[in-house]
Structures are given as C-alpha cells and as structure tokens.
C-alpha cells in the first residue's frame, strides 16, 4: 500500500478548517474495515486515508509544527500500513472492567500467536506482530499487526486461543471483503 507523503499533510490550523468533512469521510471508510471477532477483539484495518487522518489528528491534538516532528509522525503511522500483499491493522482488546482487563491481559499474553485470517483457499495465514508490544508480564490492549496474505483477500478472521472465551471465527461480509481487496490493490 502506498505510504502517506509529506505533501498530503497540512498544518493543524488549515486542517481545522476541513476537519469535520474529512472526519465524516474517514468514518465511512473505517466502517467496513472495523471487524469484531468475538466479544473482546476488534480489528481496524488501516489504509492511506485512515493513516492520514491519524497523522492529522495527532498534529492537531499535539499542536505539532516542527518539520522534523511532522516527518516523525508520518513515518511512525506509515509503519501501520501493510507492505505489498499485506494488510495492516490495529487490534483492540476491549474489556470494560479495568480489574478484569488487567487479569486477562496477563492470561492472554500469548494471544498474538493465535490470530489468523482465513483465505478463500482455506489457508490460515497467521498474524505477524512486533514482539515488543508484548511485555514480560502482560499484553498491551492495543496491538499493531499485519497479515501477509500475498495479495489474497481474507474470508474470515479467527482466533484459536485455548481460552474458550477467545476462540472464535468471524466471517467477513461482502462490504468488508471489498474494502480489504481495494486496500490490497492500492
């Protein structure tokens, strides 16, 4: 997927003028790319538009103006995009109760090793992730992950973790598959 370039990013004051319209557009873009797997896992598949939005929002929130800092944000967020034939996603582990969340993030520390996409051929493609996101004691509730599908659009996302609370497979809708196919083609 083509990265976001510096010339596509405007200063936070200029962004403020068009923010509402851009935000509405990005929320529509995110809708078919947000996939719930069971009760606790949500994947948001990223593309150039969602990443550009994240960069602009960070610049706005942090009032970033220094060129080096802007380029740093662009580089950091571009890392979330998949490379050729790969889908990048943000995985959110959603547990409302803070005590329960803390306990489960310890118990589910090996979760990233149990997540996959299912291709039309029936092949399970495991998720790749940066092991630095998993601490010595617990898992982070937000993970930045990739699925190396070699350009094939997934039919489902699943988890084969031993904990029955996590074991689930979510079939993708036609709209979700079309959105991911479009991202793989770009």
DODREN-14945 format. One record per atom (N, C-alpha, C, CB): x, y, z. Coordinates in steps of 0.001 Angstrom, whole numbers, plus 500000, padded with zeros to 6 digits. Glycine has a CB too. Example, Ala and Ser with C-alpha at 12.3 -4.5 7.8 and 13.67 -1.06 7.14 Angstrom:
<nodes>
513190494310507800
512300495500507800
513200496700507800
511308495527509046
512850497750507080
513670498940507140
512900500030507870
514084499402505725
</nodes>
This chain:
<nodes>
500843498826500000
500000500000500000
500889501238500000
499041499998501216
500533502190499186
501312503416499064
501245504217500362
500807504265497881
502394504694500804
502506505443502050
501948506857501900
503964505500502502
501658507482503018
501263508889503063
502537509717502925
500485509238504399
502487510732502072
503651511589501831
503466512947502508
503883511775500314
504563513614502740
504560514901503449
503638515915502797
505963515466503514
503627515970501465
502818516992500786
501306516775500959
503157517009499305
500911515617501473
499490515339501717
499036515818503102
499219513839501576
499970516259503907
499674516669505282
499703518190505366
500688516042506286
498648518747505950
498571520205506108
498793520568507574
497196520750505610
499104521833507813
499304522279509194
497981522149509961
499828523755509234
498062522093511287
496874521809512085
495817522905511988
497264521613513524
496186524142511728
495194525206511597
494421525057510286
495874526589511665
495119524760509199
494447524530507919
493565523290508025
495481524370506767
494061522254508675
493291521024508861
491985521308509605
494122519979509628
492043522173510587
490855522503511389
489707522986510503
491197523578512438
490034523698509424
489010524249508522
488240523163507776
489655525190507518
488867522031507516
488214520966506740
487996519694507563
489049520637505505
488284519764508844
488286518576509701
486948517834509716
488650518970511108
485865518527509901
484568517842510033
484222517024508792
483461518861510300
484398517606507614
484103516871506378
485039515690506185
484198517798505176
486321515909506448
487305514830506317
487013513728507324
488740515368506513
486665514111508544
486356513136509584
485161512267509182
486072513847510916
484100512873508669
482927512102508212
483326511093507143
481833513047507662
484136511545506197
484597510672505114
485410509497505669
485443511474504102
486299509758506606
487145508703507174
486311507724507989
488254509311508053
485303508197508707
484454507285509483
483718506317508555
483438508082510338
483307506802507386
482686505910506391
483702504900505873
482100506725505212
484930505343505685
485995504460505220
486294503388506262
487264505264504904
486292503770507533
486608502831508610
485518501785508816
486833503585509900
484280502151508536
483148501271508858
483326499838508350
481879501847508278
483572499595507060
483722498197506630
485077497592507007
483532498102505131
485984498393507491
487319497906507871
487398497590509369
488390498947507500
486319497822510096
486253497510511526
485553496155511663
485492498643512339
486303495180512143
485794493806512191
485905493279513618
486572492884511201
484761492887514164
484701492349515519
484847490831515461
483371492751516220
485716490310516307
485931488867516405
485623488487517849
487412488453515987
484489487862518053
484071487520519407
483702488763520202
485172486752520122
483743488618521521
483303489692522403
484384490715522739
482784489107523661
485650490368522522
486714491231523033
487700491750521989
487464490500524060
487664491248520775
488677491615519777
488053492412518647
489369490363519217
488643493565518355
488221494370517210
489451494726516396
487462495656517665
489376494438515116
490443494787514177
489976495979513368
490813493583513245
490835496982513259
490577498091512348
491675498046511302
490538499485513099
491309497633510096
492281497559509008
492543498965508499
491779496635507858
493821499283508422
494246500639508082
494514500763506586
495500501026508879
494282501959506061
494679502291504690
495203503722504680
493480502122503686
495566504214503527
496168505554503439
495272506621504054
496459505907501982
493981506524503824
493059507541504319
492971507512505848
491669507339503706
492883506327506440
492795506236507898
494103506683508544
492451504798508332
495221506376507906
496522506779508441
496705508294508308
497664506030507712
496315508840507175
496410510297507002
495572511007508070
495940510714505575
494396510476508339
493540511032509388
494239510974510750
492199510273509445
494860509841511072
495545509704512363
496688510726512484
496095508262512532
497421510908511408
498516511881511421
497970513289511660
499310511830510091
496926513653510909
496357514996511047
495793515205512446
495260515228509996
495134514186512991
494568514307514337
495666514447515384
493689513095514660
496760513723515226
497869513824516180
498488515218516110
498944512739515895
498673515715514896
499236517066514746
498319518099515389
499456517407513252
497018517917515233
496041518841515810
496071518770517336
494623518526515287
496024517547517873
495970517372519330
497246517862520012
495735515901519673
498372517579519387
499668517929519990
500206519274519514
500682516851519684
499468519930518596
499898521217518030
501312521111517450
499847522325519109
501521520088516663
502841519823516080
503067520753514902
502971518340515635
504213521453514910
504542522375513823
505962522181513297
504366523801514290
506853521649514109
508239521461513662
508282520404512556
509158521044514855
509000520696511494
509079519799510337
509584518413510730
509990520397509266
510593518344511563
511133517041511978
510078516224512716
512373517231512873
509266516886513531
508221516187514278
507101515712513352
507647517099515371
506768516520512357
505751516129511372
506232514896510612
505449517299510382
507452514922510149
508007513773509416
508093512530510302
509400514115508864
508367512721511579
508391511591512513
507006510948512615
508871512051513908
505958511771512737
504589511248512814
504227510495511536
503583512394513057
504583511055510394
504294510398509114
504984509038509061
504750511283507922
506258508993509423
506994507737509409
506416506712510362
508431507981509747
506071507157511559
505519506250512570
504200505649512102
505317506987513900
503290506479511630
501985505977511216
502047505173509920
501026507127511053
502951505524509009
503083504737507780
503488503295508073
504106505382506847
504179503066509195
504562501705509563
503353500811509812
505438501730510796
502194501403510079
500990500615510324
500384500055509043
499966501456511041
500748500648507908
500230500165506629
500910498857506257
500438501216505517
500172497987505627
500783496765505139
501667497048503943
499720495742504779
502668496216503765
503502496281502566
502736495614501421
504900495587502798
503380495471500285
502718494842499140
502237493445499526
503676494771497919
500961493160499249
500384491852499546
500094491614501011
501288490795499064
500052492685501793
499909492559503237
498858493552503728
501269492795503952
498093493165504730
497113494047505349
497597494442506737
495724493367505425
497588495736507032
497947496229508354
496691496572509127
498872497455508254
496711496305510434
495530496566511252
495935496987512653
494628495328511311
495020497673513295
495123497949514722
494182496973515404
494769499456515071
494710496186516332
493907495244517111
493649495868518468
494618493854517252
492373495951518834
491991496480520138
491362495360520957
491009497680519992
491907495143522132
491356494160523058
490456494944523997
492491493362523843
489147494700523870
488169495551524532
487538494838525726
487088495982523544
487908495292526906
487355494777528159
487097495997529033
488334493733528869
485848496266529340
485481497496530049
486004497552531479
483987497642530067
485859496480532214
486237496478533622
487762496477533765
485627495259534344
488352497504534412
489815497596534486
490477496445535237
490196498882535139
489831495915536255
490399494798537008
490403493536536155
489610494561538313
489272493286535506
489181492124534617
490152492268533445
487735491950534097
490258493482532892
491170493723531772
492612493421532180
491048495182531278
493017493906533334
494384493666533803
494650492165533949
494627494385535151
493697491436534495
493859489991534687
493951489264533345
492689489426535512
493081489626532421
493053488924531132
494249489273530254
491768489250530389
494756490486530349
495928490839529548
497162490058529991
496201492340529641
497168489609531227
498224488709531698
497948487300531181
498314488718533257
496713486828531367
496348485463530968
496427485259529453
494940485138531454
496176486318528705
496139486211527242
497434486696526590
494964487006526694
498507486707527325
499784487231526827
500204486612525493
500869486995527854
499832485352525260
500206484661524022
499165484825522906
500413483186524305
498193485683523099
497128485895522102
497650486141520685
496272487065522518
498659486998520474
499089487274519092
499493486020518308
500252488238519110
499922484985518973
500310483744518291
499109482926517838
501179482902519202
497910483344518215
496708482555517944
495722483250516998
496014482238519240
496127484322516369
495236485063515482
495618484827514030
495273486563515805
494614484750513179
494854484423511770
493733484990510898
494964482888511575
494009485058509607
492954485268508614
492817483986507822
493268486489507673
491623483744507345
491331482567506546
491117483021505107
490082481798507094
491924482474504193
491805482838502781
490763481964502106
493164482706502062
490350482374500911
489353481636500144
489795480195499892
489083482341498817
491094479984499764
491642478640499534
491521477739500754
493095478737499125
491180478320501902
491118477564503144
492387477689503970
490852476118502849
493405478352503410
494667478525504131
494508479525505275
495774478991503170
495027479149506445
495080480062507578
496420480790507540
494885479302508933
496366482121507505
497580482932507493
497726483565508871
497535484026506363
498778483214509605
498944483781510945
499287485268510893
500032483026511705
498892485936511930
499170487355512086
500646487537512415
498274487981513188
501249488591511877
502600488943512303
502485490191513174
503561489182511067
503381490301514138
503316491404515083
504716491675515600
502340491092516251
504857492816516195
506128493198516791
506143492663518220
506339494758516755
507026491722518539
507028491140519883
507296492165520989
508063490047519956
507789493345520634
507998494386521646
506680494892522226
508777495551521046
505561494602521536
504245495024522033
503739494111523150
503234495046520887
504425493001523364
504052492066524414
505103492181525505
503935490593523873
504673492625526679
505603492802527782
505976491487528438
505017493728528805
506855491582529391
507288490399530154
506123489766530901
508398490775531146
505209490605531361
504133490126532229
502762490135531553
504079490965533476
502565491049530604
501222491202530049
501264491682528611
500409492168530891
500128491595527996
499896492031526629
499352493453526656
498919491072525891
499703494258525676
499111495587525544
497698495440524977
499988496508524631
496783496308525392
495405496207524907
495243496746523490
494474496951525840
496270497388522951
496270497832521551
497523497255520899
496231499418521433
497319496568519783
498414495939519056
498370496423517599
498321494372519137
499549496620517024
499645496960515603
500165495710514907
500591498220515346
499350495192513990
499603493862513437
499529493882511913
498600492847514001
500007492796511323
499925492656509868
499561491221509517
501263493060509192
498903491090508379
498546489786507844
499147489671506448
496992489585507814
500176488846506285
500811488682504969
500002487738504077
502248488148505130
498984488267503429
498063487442502634
498536487213501198
496701488087502607
499695487752500847
500221487654499482
499206488175498459
500595486196499158
498453489193498860
497502489843497962
496129489208497920
498054489860496601
495914488106498617
494598487451498647
493720488104499707
494741485928498926
492467488283499373
491521488891500298
490989487830501254
490362489570499532
491050488073502557
490543487085503518
489029486935503455
490954487471504925
488576485756503877
487144485481504027
486714485573505484
486805484098503470
487681485400506401
487358485387507827
488601485768508634
486826483988508262
488364486150509873
489429486381510842
489087485515512044
489567487921511235
490106484846512577
489824483964513689
490881483949514756
489631482610513197
490522483286515834
491403483112516974
491273481668517448
491062484123518120
492399480965517558
492377479581518032
493035479455519413
493088478662517022
492912480508520207
493486480515521561
492819479424522414
493309481921522233
493567478801523325
492976477758524171
491824478251525058
494045477161525041
491808479541525415
490725480071526235
489449480117525395
491080481488526791
488413479369525804
487169479328525005
486514480696524835
486177478383525650
486810481627525737
486255482971525629
486796483706524400
486564483769526893
487976483329523943
488605483965522788
488397483198521491
490073484125523038
488170481896521570
488093481037520390
486864481435519566
488027479525520799
487130481951518365
486047482463517529
486563482679516106
485472483787518114
485656482642515162
485998482996513787
484871483861513239
486223481718512898
485214485013512698
484229485954512155
484334485959510635
484446487393512729
483253485607509968
483194485668508510
483078487123508088
482002484831507956
483794487497507045
483737488865506540
482547489029505618
485035489235505808
481906490181505699
480801490489504804
481365490846503424
479929491655505372
480497490921502448
480930491334501109
481548492733501150
479741491304500122
480937493654501911
481467495021502003
482855495019502643
480507495923502815
483060494206503659
484369494124504304
485408493549503347
484289493267505578
485039492491502636
485970491889501676
486321492876500567
485367490607501072
485335493616500077
485586494603499018
486533495699499506
484260495227498537
486341496156500738
487208497203501291
488648496695501391
486697497658502686
488829495476501896
490184494923502039
490802494621500680
490156493647502893
489997494162499734
490504493912498383
490989495226497751
489405493255497498
490251496289497976
490644497604497465
491978498046498081
489543498648497763
492136497807499376
493392498177500044
494547497351499513
493274497996501564
494336496086499282
495411495222498753
495798495637497337
494972493739498762
494853496168496587
495108496562495194
495816497913495091
493798496615494422
495769498714496164
496312500070496062
497816500102496291
495624500984497058
</nodes>
